Amino acid sequence: MATTPAAAERLLNLVIALVNTQGRMTKEQVRSTVAGYGDAPSDDAFERMFERDKDTLRELGVPVLTVTDASHGDDFGYRIDLDTYALAPIDLTSAELGVLTMAAQLWQDRSLRADSSRALTKLRAVGDTPGSTDAVAGIAPRVRPAGGAFAPLVDAVQARQAVRFTYRAATTGEVRPREVEPWKLLARRGGWILVGRDRDRGATRSFRLSRIEGAVRTLGEPGGFEAPTADDLADALRTWDAGTEGTATLAVLPERAGALRQRHVADGEPLPTVAGRDVIRVPYRAQWELAEEVVGHGDAVLVLEPRSMREIVVHLLRTAAALDEPVARHDDQEVARG
């Protein structure tokens, strides 16, 4: 006895059928010719299955059209709009495709990962381009997932709706609720930042999403505050970007760690070298933020100064190495003691 195809296989079968149909397919034709629908136990079960599959395809961006018969207005059929669904040939260079790949890699949150991956796959399929993206290798952004706070904050920014969340301050460790008018979300130094107006303080503040604890809740109705002016945003971003704590001296292997090299504080002189590495100076707001970025480059980057940042990097590397150490079994420990 044949097994019923899985839902994904049934959806693929439906797409293939609607793409290749001459004119349109009626529900009866779908049920009798598309694998996965003929085994529906009843008319009602088939109706529910077909309607659910149509909605799923439309949510995935597949333009399923409803087509009526010219002579019978109540006779419905279906097809896929090829003019909308098909993507014309695109001639992308390796560098252009590499930049798009970087953009897709930036969105690591579950809510956006599927959309970016699907778009990139489609571009690669239709683009007559080399498969290599070496032109931008080594400078891909390293942005940690923002967790559950990202999606509700995106909606709140778009709707101009105030939010409340519990926040752990970086400097004091204090945990307290914050009421914020969210203005903009930014990817900065390996993490996501919310910039907005803190209602309790009556001033512009920035919040790292990784320090938000628990759920983000909306307050009031959409449109509950005036959108920030261009000057408001510029002042907020200037305050964030200008808040430099110090400058680290790093030794970097040639042609590696491009993102760090771009932030080098140049003095007009050629880069000095030590042991075959370029010596660069990179400003930072917090030592642990830059330390995490340095660790992500592996042995390509060494910290020369400050000593305290080098110690943070060593601690992070030792912690990572300990994760790979085998855990001794209880009976082995007993034998060892015996």
Order of alpha helices (4+ residues) and beta strands (2+ residues): alpha-alpha-alpha-beta-beta-alpha-alpha-alpha-alpha-beta-beta-beta-beta-beta-alpha-beta-alpha-beta-beta-alpha-beta-alpha-alpha
